[in-house]
Amino acid sequence: MDPFWRFKAARIAAVGFVLAVSFDPVVAAAELKPATLEAFERYRRIAEATIEQDASSPDRFLHVFHGDAAARAKADVLLRRGEVTVDRLRATDNGHRIDVPDGLIHHWIGSIFVPNVPLRTAVAVLQDFDQHADLFRPNIQRSTILEHDSDRFHITLRFYMKKIVAVTVDTESLAEFTPRGPDRETSAIRSIRVNEVENAGAPDERQKPDGHGGGYMWRMNTYWRFLERDGGTYIECEALTLSRSIPTGLGWLIGPVVSTIPRDMLTSALQATRRSLVARNAAEINRAASHSSNRDDDRARP
């Protein structure tokens, strides 16, 4: 057989195998093992220590401006154009990579700038968890606040992801917001339970036990930073996602797909946040203009 067609046949066979793995519940099953979760918790603690250091430093509060002058200027241009800047991060233990047996940690950070929007408005939008299904659709399909006490929220979110296959997961998370000064605030949203949903949306849908299923998302934590400056508010979201590892020999094919799911969800969430805040600001300006016009009309009447 010609080498080109031999390669094509091998690729088609590999794709067929991936699809079979994706759709066969027995083959696709992946169990979250204690050692995997322990490694994620270790990674989380180290990452959160760095996040806290940056959040406590006025000069390092925003990741997007950590680089040199040229990098900061480039990022500022992108943000002012309304784009999302995204970087991959990696936490290490004293310079050593943290091994995650039978799992992968996807660590990304994204940034946006929303002009003419104050800090309190930006924070209020993120805290309005009951509306997240509307704000972040289609990635979030359901959102509910179970409990709310001051700056702490107990929430459930249903996430929808699609890359080769469609995956739906129900999550239970704890969110905590921390004011850092008159112009800045941070929040941490940590998942405590993730259940893959079988036959989502159908009458016979059911949740699989936590840590069972395809393993596309076992845990997801997000860390938000808000800074009011330069005539608007900068918003950053740092995301840690734990998933199953890639089957041996298929990294070249499905590795990039698995790694892009967390990045795509992060980018989509920040884009949706910016759209919502821009629309809200425009609506407030229109209401103010309409109110002012009505007052002028009243004054003009004899």
N, C-alpha and C positions, 0 to 999 in steps of 0.2 A: 504494500500500500504506500502511496505517495506520502512523504513526511508531513506535508501540509494537512492532508485529509486524516492522517493518523492523529495529529494534534487536535483537529476539529472534533473527531470522534471521541477522543479522550475528554475534551472539554464538555461535550454534550453529555457524556456519561457522568461526569462530575456534577454537572448542573442537575441531572436527573436524580443523582444520589442526594444532593442537597435538598431538592424539593421533597424527596421521599422522607428524608429526616425531618423536614419541617412539618410535614402533614401526618406522619405516622406517630401517634401519641406514645407508642411503646419505645420506638427508636429515639424519638425526640426528647424523652423524659430526661431531666437533669435534676438531681437532688442537691440542695444547698447543704453542704457538709459543715460541721462545727469548725473545722480548721479553716475553711474558706471565710466563714463569717468572722472568725477571730482575726484573720489577716485584714479583713476590711475594717474592723473596729480599730485595729492598730494603725492602719493607714489614716482612718478618719481622725484619730486623736492627734496624729502628727500634723495633718493638714489643718485641723482646726487651731492648733497652736500657732501656726504661721498666719492664719487668717486673723486671729486675735491680735497678734503683734502688729500686723498691717493696719487693722481697724483702730488700734490705739495710737498710731503714729500719724500726725497731721500730714506729713510729707509722703506717706506710703499708703494712704487710705484707699486710693484707686489703683488697681493693677495696671490699667491702661496707660498710666503715666509713669510707670516704673523705669522705662527705657531711657536712652539718651535723648538729646534734644531733637535729633532728626526723627527718631521713632515716635516721640510724643507729638511732633508736628504732623507727621503722617496720620497718626491715629486721630488727631483733632480734626483734620480735614474730612476723614471718613465719617466721624461722628456728626460733624456739622452738616454733612450731606444726608443725614438720616440713616446711615448704614449701621450694621452691627459688626463690631470687631470681635473676633473669636480667637482664642489661643488655647493650645493644649498645655496642661500643667502636669507635673509629676512630683509628688512628695517623696522624700527619701529619709532614711533613718541614718543620720550622721554621714550622709553621702552614699549610703548603700541602698540599692533598690529593694523594695519590700516585695517579697515573694507572696503570691496569692495562689495557693494550690487549687486547681480545678475551677479557677475563676479569673475574671478580668475586671480591673477597675478603670473606668473611663473618667478622666478628670479634665474638665473644660471650664473656661471662664469667658463670658461675653459681656460687652459693654455697649451702652447706648447713651445718647444725650437728647433730652427733650426740652426744647426752648420754651420759655414763657410759662413753665409749669413749676410751682413751688414744691418744696420738700414734702409738706404735709399732704398735698394732693397725691403725689406719687406714692407715698406710703399707704394712704387710705385705699388706693386702688388695689394694691397687693393684699391688704388686710380684708378686703371684701371677698372672702373665699367663696361665699355662696354664689357669687357671680362669675367665678373662674371658668365654669363650663361655657359661658357665653364669650368671655374674654379670650380664652385660649383654645377655642375649638379649631380644628378637630382633635388636637392632642389631648385635651381634657374634655371628657364627655359628661361627667357628673362631678359635682362639688358640693360639699355640705360641711357646715360648722357644727360639730357635736357639742363642744363646750367652748366658752370664751370667758376669760378672766383677765381684765386689763390688757396687757400686751402679750398674753399667751392664748394660743388657739389650739384646740384639738379638732382635727379635720379629717375628712375622707375625700379622696380624689380618684376618679376612674380615668386612667390614661389609655390612649389608643395609639399604637405605632404600626407602621406598615413599611416593611422593606423585604421584598420577596413574599413574605407572609404577613398577615394582619394579626397583631397581638393586642389583647386587652388585659389590663391589670387593674385591680382595685388596691388602693393603698390607704393606710391609716398613718397619719403623721402628727407630730407636735411642732408647732411654730412658735417662735419666741422673737419678739422685737425689742431692740435695745437702743434707746436714744444715746447718741454720742456727742451731742452738742447742739446748738441752735440751728446748724446748717447740715447736720449729718445724722444718719441712723443706719443700723444694721439689723438683719434678721437671719435666723437659722431655722430651716424647715427640715426636720429629720424624720425619715420613715421608720415606723416601728413594726409594720406588717405589710407584706406585699403578696397578694393572691392573684395568680393568673386566672382569667375567666374563660371557661369553655362555653362555646356557643353564645357569645355575648349578644344581648339584645333579643334572643329567642326565648320562648316560654320555658324551655328546659335549660336555660343557662345555669351554670353552677361555678362556684369558686373552688379552685384546687387548693389544697393545704399550702400554707406559707412555706416557701422553699421548694415547692414541687412544680412541675410543668416544663415548659421549654427553656426556662432559665434566661430569658431575654432581659429581665429586670428583677433582680433579687432585692436590691435596696437602692434608694435614691435620696440623697440629701442635697439641698440647695441652700446657698448662703448669699444673701443679697446685701448690697451696699448702696446707699443713697446719699448724694452730696449736692446741695444747692449752691450753684456757683455759675458765673459767666452768663447770667440771664436765663437760667433754666436749671434742670436737675440732671446730674449724671446718675445712671443706674447700672450696676454691675451684678451679674449672677454667676456664682461659681458652683458647679455641679459635680457631685461624686455619684457615679452609678456603678453598681456591682452586677455583673452578668456572668453567665457560664463561660467556660473557656471554649476555644475553637477546636473542633475535632482534628486530630493529627492528620496532616496532609491536605487540609482544605483551607488553610490560612490565606493562601494566595487568592482564593475565590470568595470566601464569605467573611474573611477578616475585615476587609475595608467596609463591608456592609454593616457588620455588627458595630464597628467603631463609629460609623456615621450616624447611627440612630440617636445616641445621646447628644451629639453635636447638633444634629438637625432639630431635635426637640428644644434645645437651649436657644438656638437661633430663632426658631418660630415663636417661642415664649417671649423673647425680648422684642421681636418685631410686633407682636400683638400688643405688648405693653405700651410700646411707643405709639402705635395707631390709636389705642384707646385714650391715652393721655392727650394726644394732639386733637382728637375729636372732641374730647371733653372741654379742652381749653377753647376751641373754636365755638362750641355751643355756649360757653359762659360769656364769651365776647359778644356773641349775637344777642344773648339775653340782656346783657348790660346795655348794648346799643339800642335795643328795642325799648327797654325801660326808660332810657334817656330821651328817646324820641317821643314817647308817650308823655313824659313830663313837659317837654317843650311844647307839645300840642295843647296840653292843659293850660299852660301859661299864656299861649297865644289866643285862647278863647276869650271873648269879651265878657 
